[in-house]
């Protein structure tokens, strides 16, 4: 795998640290083939675009698998490690087909590898899960606006057979070790935030159902975590919310048994099997940080053995056949690294390393719905505030900011800003009630929590009230536009990336799975609950916006489509409001490093021109 090449011809020392963080080669946690553990697949930005790479761990050989202008990140290995499947969309629109190619250096790789359609007979769609069996059978989930969700079984040499269809969102969870059971997640009850589970045979025959929503009357979700990786074992590891948080249990859909696991940890608990099925690797997330444990279900005594990791965030972890654990770790101050419990760095890409940033501080603020957790980073100089401050709001909305390395916040800190990230109601990692509080008054609820933290930031002396920036991408971009309209006196600048701007138009144009989510969040369609869509749409408040607004949008974005952004921009134009718009040829964000740097540079420059703060080198900060 090659290292990065500096396209400007500058030396590393002359490139600002914030740009170095984006350009430094990164790798994802390598996934490996179940029956060929020396064959692995990972994602890297080594060429300047995030693409898939194969890795033969026995020989050390690494090869680039995909090479597309807008990058590729969705891929998986077949259980035997002989082939790689990757998802082929068009310029980031997330609509496409699965492709297949031999593992480089494998039996089917004679010279240049040939990509071929992996599921002939299936038209392009949005992906809705994929599972590949040991005999080559694939279970393919698809989503389209016309058909809703369909699931197809594709056997080698045969055409696809449809085994599931429903208008509401659903997806393929997993395929059992022997290929006789398929686990599906579905929302046939109409609540897209809380899935039920169904296990079926490959012919579609139902085996068992697990539904904690009671037909949609209860808001409890379930998630497929994986079948036991052992021949003849029908146990399925399942995530549930029965005790007010995510935690695992074992469900045997054939025997009809459920086994609760005595794992007493605060916060959300996830799990996956060790390769021999004897133990679980526990992933524990709590208050913006995460850690790992080993748990043996057979013991039944709740005993946890700590898997040592540094304080920070584990973005992914996997147990190897020899019992060691490999994990991707970072903190706000330390760049990501793939490590093993042996202490070794598992995969270290060549090239310059990303410069460190500053650590986060934890802040708890009383808000209207309970205590709000925020993460704060301060610039190294000057030592005392108040600072110009960026409230960088996470997307999702069911996600959370964590003590993890991020190039965007680090760039603002380098330019003298404090950065505040708020885990508002709707965020994960603080219990089911906190996440599920986001209903009907969406956007307005989150902004109440952000306002409480804003008040603390000003009163504490951290933030300069005249130089407050509201910023974010996706749902964070939506909250930015809604915030500068509903709280016009609170924000000096708004920076919205790939936002929802006109909620009604966004609903009609977005992918079907997001329509289902919006119906759940708002309680219906725009025709059924027009007053809720109006109250939660940034377009409703656009004429109240006083702060200069910068918007960036992908022209192929299926999640926050471009037409609804243009509607909002037209309204800004109509009243000569101060704004700038940057459109780029990709989808919901970009996988191209230089494009991402360009977008951050434009945001830094826009804020600098309107706040009188230092901007990125080589730009004019004249307002």
Buried (B, 14 or more C-beta within 10 A) or exposed (E): BEEBEBEEEEEBEEBBBBBBBBBBBBBBBBBBBBEBBEBBBBBBBBBBBBBBBBBBBEEEEBBBBBEBEBBBEBBBBBBBBBBBBBBBBEBBBBBBBBBBBBBBEBEEBEEEBEBEEBBEEBEEBBBBBBBBBBEBBBBBBBBBEEBBBBBBBBBEEEEBBEBBBBEBBBBBBBBBBBBBBBBBBBBBBBBBBBBBBBBBEBEBEEBBEBBBBEEBEBBBBBBBBBBBBBEEBBBBBBBBBEEEBBBBBBBBBBEEEEEEBEBEBEBBBBBBBBBEBEBBBBBBBBBBBBBBBBBBBEEEEEEBEEBEBEEBBBBBBBBBEEEBBBBBBBBBBBBBBBBBBEEEEBBEBEBBBBBBBBBBBEBEBEBEBEEBBBBBBBBEEEEEBBBBBBBBBBBBBBBBBBBBBBBBBBBBBBBBBBBBBBBBBBBBBBBBEBBBBBBBBBBBBBBBBBBBBBBBBBEEEBBBBEBBBBBBBBBBBBBBBBBBBBBBEBBBBBBBBBBBBBBBBBBEBBBBBBBBBBBBBBEBBBEEBEEBBEBBBBBBBBEEBBBBBBBBBBBBBBBBBBEBBBBBBEBBEEEEBBBBBBBBBBBBBBBBBBBBBBBBBBBBBBBBBBBEBBBBEEBEBEE
